[in-house]
Amino acid sequence: MKRIKPALDSPAALALALLCLVPLAIGSPAAQSDDDAIATALMAAPPALAGSAMVIRLDDAGEYEVLREGDNDLVCWDRSDQPGMSFSVQCTSVGNLPRIQQNRAWAMSGQSAEEIRGLQDAAEADGTREVSVYGSMYYTVAGADADSAALHMTIAVPFATGESLGLPEEGSYTRAGTWVMQAGTSAAHIMLPGR
């Protein structure tokens, strides 16, 4: 009887197989160790808040696992695995988790950007759109990779308008000054241009 050796008995074949798996482990936030995932997510946290911030990992449906408890009302997570994002971590108020979960489920649904906008518009119209806590901050660090990522900050002001806040509704990312974006909707926010 002829004995057939498995292909991975060869050290070279085993090494090649393992090398093929490395990009999968490095590229996915879910594949990171908890310590690495916490450190990555906290890149978006202001230094004074990072030490006591909660850190979570979101699944595709928007459900989350707490990687580290916090006690200062700030929650941070890595969203780099969402379609169209290379590197993106974000922190905001714990009170905004329902909106974050809703956004995550839509982003990971496999639908096009246009279809997702349709879901958002429908939820806005029928009152099922989750609303951010008025005055809460969103801290985002995003870019092609962690080394080139830039800080972007917004303040949630659901349903506010430029008139109600005394701010313009148009602005520039390259000039000083704040403005209200998506005025009059649940997504209304004050833009604070970052670096």
Salt bridges, closest charged atoms under 4 A:
ASP34 OD1 - ARG57 NH2 3.28
ASP60 OD1 - ARG104 NH2 3.65
GLU65 OE1 - ARG57 NH1 3.45
ASP81 OD2 - ARG104 NH2 2.88
